[in-house]
Amino acid sequence: MHDPQRREARFVNGYDAIPYPGYAFAQTHPDRLGAIAALHGLWPSPPESSRVLEIGCGDGSNLIPMAYAMPGARFLGFDNAAQPLQAARRAAQELRLGNVEFVEADALQFEDAQPFDYIVAHGFYSWVPTPVQARALEICRRSLAPHGVAFISYDTLPGGYERQVVRDLMAFHSSAADPRQQLREAQDVLALAAAEVNRQRPYGAGVHAEWSRVQGRSPGFIYHDHLSTVHEALYFSEFTRRAAAAGLRYLGESDYAEMSDAFLSPEGVERVNAFAQGDPIRREQYLDFLKGRQFRQTLLVRDDAPLQTARPERIADMLVTSPAREEEPGVFRRGESRLRSQHPLARQLMQQLGRAWPGAVPVRELAATETDLKVACELLLVCFQRGFADLHLWQPSFVRQPSPRPVASAVARREAALQKKLAPNLWHSVVELDDAARELLLKLDGSFGAPSADPVLARLARNALLVQ
Ligand SMILES: C[S@@+](CC[C@H](N)C(=O)[O-])C[C@H]1O[C@@H](n2cnc3c(N)ncnc32)[C@H](O)[C@@H]1O
């Protein structure tokens, strides 16, 4: 407090000067991480009673909704920027969360003797210097429980080359010392480039695509993502090499469907598999080259964890959700993707899951016989690999039928009170809030008798935002 040098150091921290917008990231949730670990033969800690660490937790937007939805789990977030941590502590206090703690610490100095079941470093690795990157991997190896899972996201090559041009342009043009002025200059030159490049040529198309990508993003995102003086996009094979050197092993991608080769022709699949020679890391690296991949959200485990290839039988003890809808017999749609299956059990499973959404169904309840259960697990694995079903070890407490005096998630009500356009639901997914949703959320503290036929209330229930 009284050390002027320390105050100066805090002042120049970019994350204190320009806040980075925090969100809940469903792909970092212990439930997702644990289900993937269990699928691969590990015995991860049940999410609802686990210990979770977030490296570079920012304003706590990711940990706070998890702590609210899983009161029996314990959360620790650390960051070296003071301002976002203040916001995190304020939110935890207002929501009366006793199971989450935020500490100011630099990764290089951070020590915690206790093992963590899940460790998350989102939007961190590519934006910190080499020693801090190495330290993040070291923290994961030292602090992970034997069957624990670490999540690390990072920018990847070769897709990163495309985006580097825009970073270089912004850095070349914007020289102001004041971060806000620098940001204005950078946006200015990017807008010029987007308007003037020849979009018929690959170079111009790339610049324009990057300009489109940042439209509508907050100044904090552009400043920290694009203008960071420290940034490294790296090949997946290099990331896994560093992880292995630190004693960590590749489990898979948190967005599991990202590992799918469904975008290749059958001949392409065959050739990639032949080139990969049975090495899953090489296979993933070939896929990155073919996709032009820009970003990864990789899961790592300790190198002594007894990892196996995906085992469908492990799905039998999980829960499953799917928002996919059958748009014509045997054709299921999720977003813009379609899954076709005339398999009677597959159709029956997907229809049951559609009816239960957003609730999860225990897989054992989906099959009448042991034979059906075995087939159901195999089918659900394919659905999970293709992004049409999500596997869970846990289900949050929310209601699909509102009570006469409904109660909404306190986290979502707080976001509504802050006039936010997005709020995390009980599954840790982000839901868009319009004026009507915000207005109703503010009333739903159990004192207001909402008519059960209210369409806005029904929408909140469908989005897993009501706890009573
Ligand atoms: C891009 S932000 C990501 C924040 C959050 N994880 C997210 O994805 O929204 C990176 C965060 O890492 C923190 N950070 C950067 N270097 C750090 C270090 N050496 N030790 C601890 N935190 C650091 C920053 O203060 C910032 O909050």
PDBQT file of the ligand as one rigid body, heavy atoms in Angstrom, charges set to zero:
ROOT
HETATM    1  C1  LIG A 501      -6.737 -12.150 -21.503  1.00  0.00    +0.000 C 
HETATM    2  S1  LIG A 501      -7.032 -12.074 -19.782  1.00  0.00    +0.000 S 
HETATM    3  C2  LIG A 501      -8.049 -13.499 -19.569  1.00  0.00    +0.000 C 
HETATM    4  C3  LIG A 501      -8.916 -13.423 -18.352  1.00  0.00    +0.000 C 
HETATM    5  C4  LIG A 501      -9.866 -14.599 -18.190  1.00  0.00    +0.000 C 
HETATM    6  N1  LIG A 501      -9.142 -15.818 -17.910  1.00  0.00    +0.000 N 
HETATM    7  C5  LIG A 501     -10.721 -14.747 -19.433  1.00  0.00    +0.000 C 
HETATM    8  O1  LIG A 501     -10.438 -15.626 -20.256  1.00  0.00    +0.000 OA
HETATM    9  O2  LIG A 501     -11.673 -13.986 -19.587  1.00  0.00    +0.000 OA
HETATM   10  C6  LIG A 501      -5.496 -12.588 -19.048  1.00  0.00    +0.000 C 
HETATM   11  C7  LIG A 501      -5.465 -12.461 -17.536  1.00  0.00    +0.000 C 
HETATM   12  O3  LIG A 501      -4.221 -12.972 -17.058  1.00  0.00    +0.000 OA
HETATM   13  C8  LIG A 501      -3.698 -12.095 -16.088  1.00  0.00    +0.000 C 
HETATM   14  N2  LIG A 501      -2.226 -12.235 -16.064  1.00  0.00    +0.000 N 
HETATM   15  C9  LIG A 501      -1.343 -11.903 -17.036  1.00  0.00    +0.000 A 
HETATM   16  N3  LIG A 501      -0.083 -12.205 -16.637  1.00  0.00    +0.000 NA
HETATM   17  C10 LIG A 501      -0.188 -12.753 -15.409  1.00  0.00    +0.000 A 
HETATM   18  C11 LIG A 501       0.752 -13.276 -14.484  1.00  0.00    +0.000 A 
HETATM   19  N4  LIG A 501       2.046 -13.273 -14.756  1.00  0.00    +0.000 N 
HETATM   20  N5  LIG A 501       0.299 -13.759 -13.311  1.00  0.00    +0.000 NA
HETATM   21  C12 LIG A 501      -1.020 -13.748 -13.012  1.00  0.00    +0.000 A 
HETATM   22  N6  LIG A 501      -1.952 -13.269 -13.844  1.00  0.00    +0.000 NA
HETATM   23  C13 LIG A 501      -1.551 -12.766 -15.026  1.00  0.00    +0.000 A 
HETATM   24  C14 LIG A 501      -4.157 -10.725 -16.548  1.00  0.00    +0.000 C 
HETATM   25  O4  LIG A 501      -4.145  -9.772 -15.500  1.00  0.00    +0.000 OA
HETATM   26  C15 LIG A 501      -5.556 -11.023 -17.067  1.00  0.00    +0.000 C 
HETATM   27  O5  LIG A 501      -6.542 -10.902 -16.077  1.00  0.00    +0.000 OA
ENDROOT
TORSDOF 0
